Protein backbone atom coordinates (compact mmCIF):
# COMPACT_ATOMS: atom_id res chain seq x y z
CA UNK A 1 0.00 0.00 0.00
CA UNK A 2 2.85 2.39 0.78
CA UNK A 3 4.32 1.88 -2.70
CA UNK A 4 0.93 2.63 -4.27
CA UNK A 5 0.60 5.85 -2.28
CA UNK A 6 4.13 6.97 -3.17
CA UNK A 7 3.55 6.13 -6.84
CA UNK A 8 0.28 8.09 -6.82
CA UNK A 9 1.90 11.15 -5.21
CA UNK A 10 4.84 11.11 -7.63
CA UNK A 11 2.53 10.68 -10.60
CA UNK A 12 0.28 13.52 -9.47
CA UNK A 13 3.23 15.81 -8.73
CA UNK A 14 4.56 15.37 -12.26
CA UNK A 15 1.19 16.30 -13.77
CA UNK A 16 1.14 19.95 -12.80
CA UNK A 17 4.76 20.45 -13.79
CA UNK A 18 3.80 19.64 -17.40
CA UNK A 19 0.41 21.32 -17.73
CA UNK A 20 1.87 24.70 -18.67
CA UNK A 21 3.64 23.03 -21.60
CA UNK A 22 0.27 22.57 -23.36
CA UNK A 23 -0.22 26.33 -23.80
CA UNK A 24 -0.04 27.09 -27.53
CA UNK A 25 -0.38 23.44 -28.67
CA UNK A 26 -3.15 22.18 -30.92
CA UNK A 27 -5.73 19.68 -29.67
CA UNK A 28 -4.12 16.70 -31.41
CA UNK A 29 -0.73 17.33 -29.74
CA UNK A 30 -2.34 17.87 -26.33
CA UNK A 31 -4.30 14.62 -26.68
CA UNK A 32 -1.14 12.74 -27.66
CA UNK A 33 0.87 14.19 -24.74
CA UNK A 34 -1.83 13.41 -22.19
CA UNK A 35 -2.13 9.85 -23.52
CA UNK A 36 1.62 9.41 -23.01
CA UNK A 37 1.80 11.14 -19.61
CA UNK A 38 -1.48 9.91 -18.18
CA UNK A 39 -2.51 6.57 -19.75
CA UNK A 40 -5.18 6.11 -17.04
CA UNK A 41 -7.07 9.22 -18.14
CA UNK A 42 -10.25 8.98 -20.16
CA UNK A 43 -10.58 11.37 -23.08
CA UNK A 44 -13.83 13.25 -23.00
CA UNK A 45 -15.78 14.66 -25.85
CA UNK A 46 -14.83 18.11 -27.03
CA UNK A 47 -17.37 20.70 -25.89
CA UNK A 48 -17.92 23.91 -27.81
CA UNK A 49 -20.11 26.81 -26.75
CA UNK A 50 -20.27 30.42 -27.88
CA UNK A 51 -17.72 31.29 -25.19
CA UNK A 52 -15.60 28.17 -24.75
CA UNK A 53 -14.06 25.23 -26.52
CA UNK A 54 -12.59 22.59 -24.22
CA UNK A 55 -11.80 18.92 -23.73
CA UNK A 56 -12.23 17.29 -20.33
CA UNK A 57 -9.95 14.47 -19.19
CA UNK A 58 -10.56 12.46 -16.03
CA UNK A 59 -8.53 9.88 -14.17
CA UNK A 60 -10.02 6.40 -14.09
CA UNK A 61 -10.36 6.60 -10.31
CA UNK A 62 -12.08 10.02 -10.65
CA UNK A 63 -9.65 11.74 -8.25
CA UNK A 64 -8.30 14.19 -10.81
CA UNK A 65 -9.80 16.16 -13.69
CA UNK A 66 -8.08 18.24 -16.36
CA UNK A 67 -9.97 20.68 -18.55
CA UNK A 68 -7.98 21.94 -21.53
CA UNK A 69 -9.35 25.14 -23.10
CA UNK A 70 -8.75 26.07 -26.74
CA UNK A 71 -8.92 29.41 -28.54
CA UNK A 72 -10.60 30.19 -31.89
CA UNK A 73 -7.56 28.85 -33.79
CA UNK A 74 -7.70 25.53 -31.91
CA UNK A 75 -4.64 26.22 -29.75
CA UNK A 76 -4.53 25.56 -26.02
CA UNK A 77 -5.02 28.77 -24.08
CA UNK A 78 -5.49 27.37 -20.55
CA UNK A 79 -5.44 24.19 -18.49
CA UNK A 80 -7.42 23.66 -15.29
CA UNK A 81 -6.43 20.77 -12.99
CA UNK A 82 -8.86 19.85 -10.19
CA UNK A 83 -8.29 17.41 -7.34
CA UNK A 84 -9.13 16.83 -3.67
CA UNK A 85 -8.47 19.73 -1.27
CA UNK A 86 -6.35 17.55 1.03
CA UNK A 87 -3.53 18.03 -1.52
CA UNK A 88 -3.40 21.83 -1.03
CA UNK A 89 -0.29 21.93 1.19
CA UNK A 90 1.66 19.63 -1.07
CA UNK A 91 0.56 21.49 -4.21
CA UNK A 92 1.51 24.93 -2.79
CA UNK A 93 4.94 23.59 -1.89
CA UNK A 94 5.36 22.07 -5.35
CA UNK A 95 4.25 25.26 -7.10
CA UNK A 96 6.56 27.36 -4.88
CA UNK A 97 9.48 25.13 -5.91
CA UNK A 98 8.65 25.06 -9.63
CA UNK A 99 7.59 28.63 -10.37
CA UNK A 100 8.18 32.25 -9.38
CA UNK A 101 5.78 33.42 -6.68
CA UNK A 102 3.56 36.20 -8.02
CA UNK A 103 1.25 36.76 -5.01
CA UNK A 104 -0.87 34.67 -2.66
CA UNK A 105 -1.63 31.37 -4.41
CA UNK A 106 -0.32 32.85 -7.66
CA UNK A 107 2.82 32.00 -9.64
CA UNK A 108 4.35 32.75 -13.02
CA UNK A 109 6.53 30.79 -15.38
CA UNK A 110 8.30 31.54 -18.66
CA UNK A 111 8.08 28.79 -21.27
CA UNK A 112 8.85 29.02 -25.00
CA UNK A 113 9.08 32.84 -24.83
CA UNK A 114 5.68 33.21 -23.22
CA UNK A 115 4.66 34.03 -19.69
CA UNK A 116 2.31 31.56 -18.03
CA UNK A 117 0.22 32.53 -14.98
CA UNK A 118 -0.60 29.80 -12.48
CA UNK A 119 -3.34 30.30 -9.89
CA UNK A 120 -4.50 28.00 -7.12
CA UNK A 121 -7.99 28.17 -5.65
CA UNK A 122 -9.11 25.93 -2.81
CA UNK A 123 -12.50 25.39 -1.23
CA UNK A 124 -13.77 22.87 1.30
CA UNK A 125 -13.74 19.87 -1.06
CA UNK A 126 -11.45 20.59 -3.99
CA UNK A 127 -8.53 22.59 -5.24
CA UNK A 128 -8.10 23.95 -8.73
CA UNK A 129 -4.85 24.94 -10.39
CA UNK A 130 -5.26 27.05 -13.52
CA UNK A 131 -2.48 27.58 -16.07
CA UNK A 132 -3.01 30.31 -18.66
CA UNK A 133 -1.03 32.57 -20.91
CA UNK A 134 -0.44 35.97 -19.32
CA UNK A 135 -2.28 38.88 -20.88
CA UNK A 136 0.00 41.05 -22.98
CA UNK A 137 0.43 44.51 -21.56
CA UNK A 138 -0.73 47.23 -23.89
CA UNK A 139 1.83 49.97 -24.34
CA UNK A 140 0.63 53.47 -25.00
CA UNK A 141 2.37 55.77 -27.44
CA UNK A 142 2.83 58.35 -24.69
CA UNK A 143 6.13 57.14 -23.26
OpenMM code with the backbone's topology and positions (N, CA, C; nanometers):
from openmm import Vec3, app, unit

residues = "UNK UNK UNK UNK UNK UNK UNK UNK UNK UNK UNK UNK UNK UNK UNK UNK UNK UNK UNK UNK UNK UNK UNK UNK UNK UNK UNK UNK UNK UNK UNK UNK UNK UNK UNK UNK UNK UNK UNK UNK UNK UNK UNK UNK UNK UNK UNK UNK UNK UNK UNK UNK UNK UNK UNK UNK UNK UNK UNK UNK UNK UNK UNK UNK UNK UNK UNK UNK UNK UNK UNK UNK UNK UNK UNK UNK UNK UNK UNK UNK UNK UNK UNK UNK UNK UNK UNK UNK UNK UNK UNK UNK UNK UNK UNK UNK UNK UNK UNK UNK UNK UNK UNK UNK UNK UNK UNK UNK UNK UNK UNK UNK UNK UNK UNK UNK UNK UNK UNK UNK UNK UNK UNK UNK UNK UNK UNK UNK UNK UNK UNK UNK UNK UNK UNK UNK UNK UNK UNK UNK UNK UNK UNK".split()
positions = [
    Vec3(0.0810, -0.1188, 0.0000),
    Vec3(0.0000, 0.0000, 0.0000),
    Vec3(0.0858, 0.1258, 0.0000),
    Vec3(0.1970, 0.1234, 0.0724),
    Vec3(0.2854, 0.2388, 0.0779),
    Vec3(0.3411, 0.2694, -0.0605),
    Vec3(0.3801, 0.1668, -0.1343),
    Vec3(0.4317, 0.1878, -0.2698),
    Vec3(0.3262, 0.2510, -0.3590),
    Vec3(0.2020, 0.2060, -0.3460),
    Vec3(0.0930, 0.2626, -0.4266),
    Vec3(0.0733, 0.4094, -0.3952),
    Vec3(0.0773, 0.4447, -0.2683),
    Vec3(0.0601, 0.5846, -0.2282),
    Vec3(0.1742, 0.6698, -0.2802),
    Vec3(0.2970, 0.6222, -0.2672),
    Vec3(0.4126, 0.6969, -0.3168),
    Vec3(0.4048, 0.7115, -0.4679),
    Vec3(0.3679, 0.6062, -0.5379),
    Vec3(0.3551, 0.6132, -0.6840),
    Vec3(0.2489, 0.7141, -0.7237),
    Vec3(0.1350, 0.7142, -0.6521),
    Vec3(0.0281, 0.8092, -0.6820),
    Vec3(0.0757, 0.9527, -0.6615),
    Vec3(0.1426, 0.9790, -0.5499),
    Vec3(0.1901, 1.1150, -0.5205),
    Vec3(0.2911, 1.1600, -0.6251),
    Vec3(0.3852, 1.0737, -0.6611),
    Vec3(0.4839, 1.1107, -0.7629),
    Vec3(0.4183, 1.1342, -0.8980),
    Vec3(0.3231, 1.0508, -0.9333),
    Vec3(0.2526, 1.0676, -1.0598),
    Vec3(0.1755, 1.1980, -1.0613),
    Vec3(0.1047, 1.2290, -0.9527),
    Vec3(0.0279, 1.3523, -0.9465),
    Vec3(0.1197, 1.4740, -0.9477),
    Vec3(0.2311, 1.4671, -0.8781),
    Vec3(0.3234, 1.5810, -0.8731),
    Vec3(0.3783, 1.6131, -1.0112),
    Vec3(0.4016, 1.5120, -1.0928),
    Vec3(0.4560, 1.5371, -1.2259),
    Vec3(0.3527, 1.5959, -1.3205),
    Vec3(0.2253, 1.5808, -1.2912),
    Vec3(0.1186, 1.6300, -1.3771),
    Vec3(0.1223, 1.7809, -1.3888),
    Vec3(0.1219, 1.8502, -1.2771),
    Vec3(0.1144, 1.9945, -1.2797),
    Vec3(0.2396, 2.0575, -1.3380),
    Vec3(0.3532, 1.9909, -1.3236),
    Vec3(0.4758, 2.0446, -1.3793),
    Vec3(0.4696, 2.0505, -1.5312),
    Vec3(0.3867, 1.9696, -1.5941),
    Vec3(0.3805, 1.9642, -1.7395),
    Vec3(0.2611, 2.0372, -1.7992),
    Vec3(0.1631, 2.0723, -1.7191),
    Vec3(0.0409, 2.1322, -1.7729),
    Vec3(0.0677, 2.2622, -1.8471),
    Vec3(0.1610, 2.3441, -1.7997),
    Vec3(0.1868, 2.4702, -1.8670),
    Vec3(0.2464, 2.4485, -2.0054),
    Vec3(0.3043, 2.3316, -2.0300),
    Vec3(0.3638, 2.3032, -2.1604),
    Vec3(0.2595, 2.2885, -2.2707),
    Vec3(0.1326, 2.2707, -2.2367),
    Vec3(0.0271, 2.2573, -2.3364),
    Vec3(-0.0105, 2.3908, -2.3997),
    Vec3(0.0165, 2.5011, -2.3304),
    Vec3(-0.0225, 2.6332, -2.3802),
    Vec3(0.0385, 2.6544, -2.5191),
    Vec3(-0.0483, 2.6857, -2.6158),
    Vec3(-0.0041, 2.7090, -2.7526),
    Vec3(-0.0080, 2.5860, -2.8423),
    Vec3(-0.0322, 2.4678, -2.7866),
    Vec3(-0.0383, 2.3444, -2.8670),
    Vec3(-0.1773, 2.3236, -2.9241),
    Vec3(-0.1842, 2.2519, -3.0368),
    Vec3(-0.3152, 2.2184, -3.0920),
    Vec3(-0.3734, 2.0982, -3.0184),
    Vec3(-0.5012, 2.0734, -3.0405),
    Vec3(-0.5731, 1.9683, -2.9675),
    Vec3(-0.5119, 1.8302, -2.9888),
    Vec3(-0.4703, 1.8002, -3.1107),
    Vec3(-0.4116, 1.6697, -3.1406),
    Vec3(-0.2843, 1.6463, -3.0584),
    Vec3(-0.1974, 1.7479, -3.0509),
    Vec3(-0.0731, 1.7335, -2.9742),
    Vec3(-0.1011, 1.7199, -2.8253),
    Vec3(-0.1977, 1.7972, -2.7747),
    Vec3(-0.2336, 1.7872, -2.6328),
    Vec3(-0.2843, 1.6471, -2.6021),
    Vec3(-0.3732, 1.5955, -2.6868),
    Vec3(-0.4295, 1.4617, -2.6675),
    Vec3(-0.3186, 1.3566, -2.6657),
    Vec3(-0.2239, 1.3688, -2.7571),
    Vec3(-0.1138, 1.2735, -2.7655),
    Vec3(-0.0247, 1.2815, -2.6409),
    Vec3(0.0035, 1.4033, -2.5939),
    Vec3(0.0872, 1.4190, -2.4745),
    Vec3(0.0187, 1.3631, -2.3498),
    Vec3(-0.1108, 1.3919, -2.3351),
    Vec3(-0.1827, 1.3412, -2.2189),
    Vec3(-0.1882, 1.1886, -2.2226),
    Vec3(-0.2103, 1.1312, -2.3402),
    Vec3(-0.2131, 0.9849, -2.3522),
    Vec3(-0.0799, 0.9242, -2.3092),
    Vec3(0.0305, 0.9903, -2.3406),
    Vec3(0.1621, 0.9413, -2.3008),
    Vec3(0.1918, 0.9629, -2.1538),
    Vec3(0.1530, 1.0792, -2.1013),
    Vec3(0.1798, 1.1135, -1.9614),
    Vec3(0.0834, 1.0456, -1.8655),
    Vec3(-0.0416, 1.0361, -1.9061),
    Vec3(-0.1483, 0.9907, -1.8178),
    Vec3(-0.2313, 0.8814, -1.8849),
    Vec3(-0.1764, 0.7621, -1.9037),
    Vec3(-0.2509, 0.6572, -1.9748),
    Vec3(-0.3810, 0.6171, -1.9053),
    Vec3(-0.3962, 0.6456, -1.7761),
    Vec3(-0.5176, 0.6113, -1.7040),
    Vec3(-0.6266, 0.7166, -1.7136),
    Vec3(-0.6064, 0.8165, -1.7993),
    Vec3(-0.7067, 0.9222, -1.8145),
    Vec3(-0.8008, 0.8888, -1.9292),
    Vec3(-0.9286, 0.9161, -1.9077),
    Vec3(-1.0247, 0.8982, -2.0158),
    Vec3(-1.0339, 1.0299, -2.0929),
    Vec3(-1.0469, 1.0194, -2.2223),
    Vec3(-1.0584, 1.1371, -2.3084),
    Vec3(-1.2049, 1.1690, -2.3287),
    Vec3(-1.2444, 1.2850, -2.2857),
    Vec3(-1.3831, 1.3249, -2.3001),
    Vec3(-1.4112, 1.3819, -2.4373),
    Vec3(-1.5345, 1.4074, -2.4594),
    Vec3(-1.5781, 1.4664, -2.5848),
    Vec3(-1.5477, 1.6160, -2.5815),
    Vec3(-1.5079, 1.6677, -2.6933),
    Vec3(-1.4829, 1.8108, -2.7029),
    Vec3(-1.6169, 1.8841, -2.6895),
    Vec3(-1.6175, 1.9885, -2.6103),
    Vec3(-1.7369, 2.0695, -2.5894),
    Vec3(-1.7116, 2.2085, -2.6461),
    Vec3(-1.8049, 2.2570, -2.7240),
    Vec3(-1.7924, 2.3914, -2.7809),
    Vec3(-1.9196, 2.4692, -2.7525),
    Vec3(-1.9013, 2.5892, -2.6980),
    Vec3(-2.0115, 2.6811, -2.6751),
    Vec3(-1.9753, 2.8118, -2.7434),
    Vec3(-2.0598, 2.9116, -2.7296),
    Vec3(-2.0268, 3.0423, -2.7877),
    Vec3(-1.9045, 3.1034, -2.7210),
    Vec3(-1.8829, 3.0701, -2.5937),
    Vec3(-1.7722, 3.1292, -2.5186),
    Vec3(-1.6499, 3.0397, -2.5081),
    Vec3(-1.6700, 2.9078, -2.5051),
    Vec3(-1.5596, 2.8175, -2.4755),
    Vec3(-1.5526, 2.6990, -2.5712),
    Vec3(-1.4311, 2.6489, -2.5843),
    Vec3(-1.4055, 2.5227, -2.6521),
    Vec3(-1.3078, 2.4484, -2.5619),
    Vec3(-1.3467, 2.3304, -2.5150),
    Vec3(-1.2591, 2.2589, -2.4225),
    Vec3(-1.2775, 2.1088, -2.4343),
    Vec3(-1.1751, 2.0373, -2.3830),
    Vec3(-1.1796, 1.8924, -2.3730),
    Vec3(-1.1524, 1.8584, -2.2269),
    Vec3(-1.2339, 1.7697, -2.1732),
    Vec3(-1.2228, 1.7293, -2.0330),
    Vec3(-1.1619, 1.5893, -2.0267),
    Vec3(-1.0588, 1.5755, -1.9441),
    Vec3(-0.9947, 1.4472, -1.9192),
    Vec3(-1.0141, 1.4140, -1.7719),
    Vec3(-1.0367, 1.2856, -1.7414),
    Vec3(-1.0564, 1.2465, -1.6028),
    Vec3(-0.9816, 1.1174, -1.5748),
    Vec3(-0.9222, 1.1102, -1.4552),
    Vec3(-0.8532, 0.9877, -1.4171),
    Vec3(-0.9557, 0.8765, -1.3976),
    Vec3(-0.9124, 0.7543, -1.4217),
    Vec3(-1.0023, 0.6400, -1.4093),
    Vec3(-1.0615, 0.6280, -1.2687),
    Vec3(-0.9856, 0.6688, -1.1686),
    Vec3(-1.0359, 0.6604, -1.0311),
    Vec3(-1.1123, 0.7866, -0.9894),
    Vec3(-1.1301, 0.8794, -1.0827),
    Vec3(-1.2079, 1.0021, -1.0646),
    Vec3(-1.1553, 1.0926, -0.9536),
    Vec3(-1.0243, 1.0872, -0.9267),
    Vec3(-0.9651, 1.1740, -0.8253),
    Vec3(-0.9053, 1.3007, -0.8845),
    Vec3(-0.8953, 1.3064, -1.0154),
    Vec3(-0.8302, 1.4194, -1.0812),
    Vec3(-0.8973, 1.4472, -1.2150),
    Vec3(-0.9187, 1.5749, -1.2423),
    Vec3(-0.9796, 1.6156, -1.3688),
    Vec3(-0.8963, 1.7270, -1.4305),
    Vec3(-0.8752, 1.7174, -1.5602),
    Vec3(-0.8084, 1.8238, -1.6365),
    Vec3(-0.9090, 1.8755, -1.7384),
    Vec3(-0.9181, 2.0059, -1.7485),
    Vec3(-0.9968, 2.0676, -1.8550),
    Vec3(-0.9004, 2.1529, -1.9356),
    Vec3(-0.8895, 2.1229, -2.0637),
    Vec3(-0.7979, 2.1942, -2.1528),
    Vec3(-0.8817, 2.2836, -2.2431),
    Vec3(-0.8592, 2.4147, -2.2343),
    Vec3(-0.9354, 2.5142, -2.3096),
    Vec3(-0.8596, 2.5530, -2.4355),
    Vec3(-0.9341, 2.5715, -2.5456),
    Vec3(-0.8749, 2.6073, -2.6743),
    Vec3(-0.9311, 2.7400, -2.7236),
    Vec3(-0.8475, 2.8138, -2.7976),
    Vec3(-0.8917, 2.9414, -2.8544),
    Vec3(-0.9579, 2.9188, -2.9905),
    Vec3(-0.9910, 3.0268, -3.0591),
    Vec3(-1.0595, 3.0188, -3.1887),
    Vec3(-0.9758, 2.9492, -3.2961),
    Vec3(-0.8429, 2.9521, -3.2815),
    Vec3(-0.7555, 2.8848, -3.3790),
    Vec3(-0.7300, 2.7388, -3.3426),
    Vec3(-0.7884, 2.6921, -3.2324),
    Vec3(-0.7702, 2.5532, -3.1913),
    Vec3(-0.6443, 2.5289, -3.1105),
    Vec3(-0.5849, 2.6353, -3.0552),
    Vec3(-0.4639, 2.6217, -2.9750),
    Vec3(-0.4985, 2.6321, -2.8266),
    Vec3(-0.4286, 2.5555, -2.7460),
    Vec3(-0.4534, 2.5557, -2.6021),
    Vec3(-0.4247, 2.6931, -2.5441),
    Vec3(-0.5223, 2.7468, -2.4716),
    Vec3(-0.5024, 2.8771, -2.4077),
    Vec3(-0.5009, 2.8665, -2.2556),
    Vec3(-0.5487, 2.7549, -2.2002),
    Vec3(-0.5487, 2.7368, -2.0551),
    Vec3(-0.5703, 2.5905, -2.0207),
    Vec3(-0.5228, 2.5534, -1.9016),
    Vec3(-0.5437, 2.4193, -1.8487),
    Vec3(-0.5885, 2.4353, -1.7040),
    Vec3(-0.6925, 2.3629, -1.6666),
    Vec3(-0.7422, 2.3660, -1.5288),
    Vec3(-0.7354, 2.2236, -1.4741),
    Vec3(-0.6601, 2.2059, -1.3641),
    Vec3(-0.6432, 2.0767, -1.2988),
    Vec3(-0.7168, 2.0831, -1.1653),
    Vec3(-0.8081, 1.9879, -1.1419),
    Vec3(-0.8860, 1.9854, -1.0187),
    Vec3(-0.8630, 1.8525, -0.9475),
    Vec3(-0.8450, 1.8607, -0.8149),
    Vec3(-0.8290, 1.7405, -0.7343),
    Vec3(-0.8794, 1.7682, -0.5928),
    Vec3(-0.8634, 1.6726, -0.5033),
    Vec3(-0.9132, 1.6826, -0.3667),
    Vec3(-0.8375, 1.7901, -0.2886),
    Vec3(-0.9076, 1.8629, -0.2028),
    Vec3(-0.8470, 1.9728, -0.1274),
    Vec3(-0.7414, 1.9271, -0.0262),
    Vec3(-0.7377, 1.7995, 0.0089),
    Vec3(-0.6351, 1.7545, 0.1033),
    Vec3(-0.4939, 1.7684, 0.0459),
    Vec3(-0.4835, 1.7887, -0.0855),
    Vec3(-0.3534, 1.8032, -0.1515),
    Vec3(-0.3015, 1.9463, -0.1488),
    Vec3(-0.3739, 2.0414, -0.0900),
    Vec3(-0.3402, 2.1828, -0.1030),
    Vec3(-0.2004, 2.2160, -0.0492),
    Vec3(-0.1620, 2.1642, 0.0647),
    Vec3(-0.0293, 2.1934, 0.1193),
    Vec3(0.0818, 2.1440, 0.0295),
    Vec3(0.0667, 2.0224, -0.0168),
    Vec3(0.1660, 1.9634, -0.1072),
    Vec3(0.1732, 2.0408, -0.2383),
    Vec3(0.0581, 2.0797, -0.2928),
    Vec3(0.0559, 2.1493, -0.4207),
    Vec3(0.1175, 2.2888, -0.4078),
    Vec3(0.0886, 2.3614, -0.2991),
    Vec3(0.1506, 2.4933, -0.2792),
    Vec3(0.3024, 2.4796, -0.2733),
    Vec3(0.3495, 2.3814, -0.2002),
    Vec3(0.4939, 2.3592, -0.1887),
    Vec3(0.5536, 2.3296, -0.3258),
    Vec3(0.4880, 2.2427, -0.4004),
    Vec3(0.5360, 2.2074, -0.5347),
    Vec3(0.5394, 2.3303, -0.6257),
    Vec3(0.4314, 2.4075, -0.6248),
    Vec3(0.4253, 2.5264, -0.7097),
    Vec3(0.5297, 2.6294, -0.6676),
    Vec3(0.5524, 2.6446, -0.5371),
    Vec3(0.6563, 2.7358, -0.4883),
    Vec3(0.7942, 2.6942, -0.5382),
    Vec3(0.8180, 2.5636, -0.5457),
    Vec3(0.9476, 2.5127, -0.5912),
    Vec3(0.9652, 2.5214, -0.7425),
    Vec3(0.8563, 2.5099, -0.8174),
    Vec3(0.8655, 2.5060, -0.9632),
    Vec3(0.8601, 2.6436, -1.0301),
    Vec3(0.7883, 2.7374, -0.9701),
    Vec3(0.7586, 2.8630, -1.0374),
    Vec3(0.7936, 2.9831, -0.9499),
    Vec3(0.7918, 3.1007, -1.0096),
    Vec3(0.8177, 3.2255, -0.9384),
    Vec3(0.6888, 3.2714, -0.8709),
    Vec3(0.6957, 3.2955, -0.7408),
    Vec3(0.5779, 3.3418, -0.6676),
    Vec3(0.5383, 3.4796, -0.7194),
    Vec3(0.4081, 3.4965, -0.7431),
    Vec3(0.3561, 3.6200, -0.8019),
    Vec3(0.2427, 3.6771, -0.7157),
    Vec3(0.2306, 3.6327, -0.5915),
    Vec3(0.1246, 3.6757, -0.5014),
    Vec3(0.0748, 3.5556, -0.4231),
    Vec3(-0.0303, 3.5762, -0.3442),
    Vec3(-0.0872, 3.4675, -0.2662),
    Vec3(-0.1554, 3.3683, -0.3612),
    Vec3(-0.1105, 3.2434, -0.3547),
    Vec3(-0.1631, 3.1367, -0.4413),
    Vec3(-0.1576, 3.1735, -0.5897),
    Vec3(-0.0511, 3.2439, -0.6271),
    Vec3(-0.0321, 3.2854, -0.7665),
    Vec3(0.1165, 3.2746, -0.7999),
    Vec3(0.1458, 3.2194, -0.9190),
    Vec3(0.2822, 3.2004, -0.9641),
    Vec3(0.2916, 3.2388, -1.1110),
    Vec3(0.4148, 3.2535, -1.1588),
    Vec3(0.4354, 3.2754, -1.3022),
    Vec3(0.5522, 3.1904, -1.3486),
    Vec3(0.5514, 3.1645, -1.4782),
    Vec3(0.6533, 3.0789, -1.5385),
    Vec3(0.6748, 3.1244, -1.6824),
    Vec3(0.7995, 3.1212, -1.7273),
    Vec3(0.8297, 3.1542, -1.8660),
    Vec3(0.8632, 3.0262, -1.9396),
    Vec3(0.7917, 3.0011, -2.0500),
    Vec3(0.8079, 2.8789, -2.1269),
    Vec3(0.7924, 2.9124, -2.2743),
    Vec3(0.8901, 2.8760, -2.3550),
    Vec3(0.8850, 2.9025, -2.4997),
    Vec3(0.8528, 3.0496, -2.5287),
    Vec3(0.9234, 3.1392, -2.4633),
    Vec3(0.9083, 3.2841, -2.4833),
    Vec3(0.7692, 3.3370, -2.4509),
    Vec3(0.6971, 3.2686, -2.3653),
    Vec3(0.5676, 3.3209, -2.3225),
    Vec3(0.5567, 3.3098, -2.1708),
    Vec3(0.4873, 3.4051, -2.1130),
    Vec3(0.4663, 3.4027, -1.9692),
    Vec3(0.3369, 3.3283, -1.9391),
    Vec3(0.3454, 3.2350, -1.8447),
    Vec3(0.2307, 3.1561, -1.8035),
    Vec3(0.1963, 3.1946, -1.6594),
    Vec3(0.0696, 3.2269, -1.6338),
    Vec3(0.0220, 3.2528, -1.4981),
    Vec3(-0.0378, 3.1242, -1.4425),
    Vec3(-0.0078, 3.0977, -1.3162),
    Vec3(-0.0596, 2.9799, -1.2484),
    Vec3(-0.1311, 3.0276, -1.1219),
    Vec3(-0.2564, 2.9896, -1.1054),
    Vec3(-0.3345, 3.0302, -0.9888),
    Vec3(-0.3940, 2.9078, -0.9225),
    Vec3(-0.3924, 2.9082, -0.7891),
    Vec3(-0.4500, 2.8000, -0.7118),
    Vec3(-0.5699, 2.8543, -0.6346),
    Vec3(-0.6802, 2.7831, -0.6419),
    Vec3(-0.7991, 2.8167, -0.5646),
    Vec3(-0.8412, 2.6906, -0.4905),
    Vec3(-0.8748, 2.7079, -0.3622),
    Vec3(-0.9111, 2.5934, -0.2806),
    Vec3(-1.0394, 2.6240, -0.2054),
    Vec3(-1.1306, 2.5267, -0.2054),
    Vec3(-1.2504, 2.5386, -0.1228),
    Vec3(-1.2544, 2.4168, -0.0305),
    Vec3(-1.3659, 2.3939, 0.0310),
    Vec3(-1.3767, 2.2871, 0.1300),
    Vec3(-1.3441, 2.1489, 0.0734),
    Vec3(-1.3857, 2.1214, -0.0506),
    Vec3(-1.3739, 1.9867, -0.1055),
    Vec3(-1.2694, 1.9700, -0.2144),
    Vec3(-1.2360, 2.0768, -0.2858),
    Vec3(-1.1454, 2.0593, -0.3993),
    Vec3(-1.0493, 2.1761, -0.4127),
    Vec3(-0.9437, 2.1511, -0.4870),
    Vec3(-0.8532, 2.2593, -0.5239),
    Vec3(-0.8410, 2.2593, -0.6752),
    Vec3(-0.8222, 2.3784, -0.7288),
    Vec3(-0.8096, 2.3950, -0.8730),
    Vec3(-0.6839, 2.4746, -0.9022),
    Vec3(-0.6032, 2.4230, -0.9929),
    Vec3(-0.4846, 2.4942, -1.0390),
    Vec3(-0.5087, 2.5282, -1.1847),
    Vec3(-0.5006, 2.6580, -1.2153),
    Vec3(-0.5258, 2.7047, -1.3517),
    Vec3(-0.3967, 2.7598, -1.4108),
    Vec3(-0.3637, 2.7114, -1.5305),
    Vec3(-0.2478, 2.7576, -1.6068),
    Vec3(-0.3021, 2.8331, -1.7272),
    Vec3(-0.2563, 2.9570, -1.7478),
    Vec3(-0.3008, 3.0313, -1.8658),
    Vec3(-0.1938, 3.1305, -1.9077),
    Vec3(-0.1956, 3.1598, -2.0351),
    Vec3(-0.1028, 3.2569, -2.0912),
    Vec3(-0.1322, 3.3936, -2.0297),
    Vec3(-0.0272, 3.4637, -1.9900),
    Vec3(-0.0442, 3.5969, -1.9322),
    Vec3(-0.0960, 3.6927, -2.0388),
    Vec3(-0.1804, 3.7845, -1.9967),
    Vec3(-0.2283, 3.8881, -2.0883),
    Vec3(-0.1120, 3.9786, -2.1247),
    Vec3(-0.1049, 4.0131, -2.2531),
    Vec3(-0.0004, 4.1054, -2.2976),
    Vec3(-0.0364, 4.2445, -2.2507),
    Vec3(0.0645, 4.3140, -2.2007),
    Vec3(0.0427, 4.4509, -2.1563),
    Vec3(0.0395, 4.5428, -2.2767),
    Vec3(-0.0599, 4.6288, -2.2801),
    Vec3(-0.0725, 4.7229, -2.3886),
    Vec3(0.0144, 4.8436, -2.3577),
    Vec3(0.0974, 4.8808, -2.4529),
    Vec3(0.1826, 4.9971, -2.4344),
    Vec3(0.1200, 5.1158, -2.5060),
    Vec3(0.1164, 5.2270, -2.4351),
    Vec3(0.0625, 5.3469, -2.4997),
    Vec3(0.1756, 5.4160, -2.5751),
    Vec3(0.1398, 5.5011, -2.6656),
    Vec3(0.2370, 5.5766, -2.7445),
    Vec3(0.2864, 5.6995, -2.6710),
    Vec3(0.2472, 5.7171, -2.5459),
    Vec3(0.2829, 5.8349, -2.4689),
    Vec3(0.3958, 5.8036, -2.3710),
    Vec3(0.5038, 5.7480, -2.4150),
    Vec3(0.6132, 5.7139, -2.3258),
    Vec3(0.7024, 5.8314, -2.3005),
] * unit.nanometer
topology = app.Topology()
chain = topology.addChain("A")
for resn in residues:
    res = topology.addResidue(resn, chain)
    for name in ("N", "CA", "C"):
        topology.addAtom(name, app.Element.getBySymbol(name[0]), res)
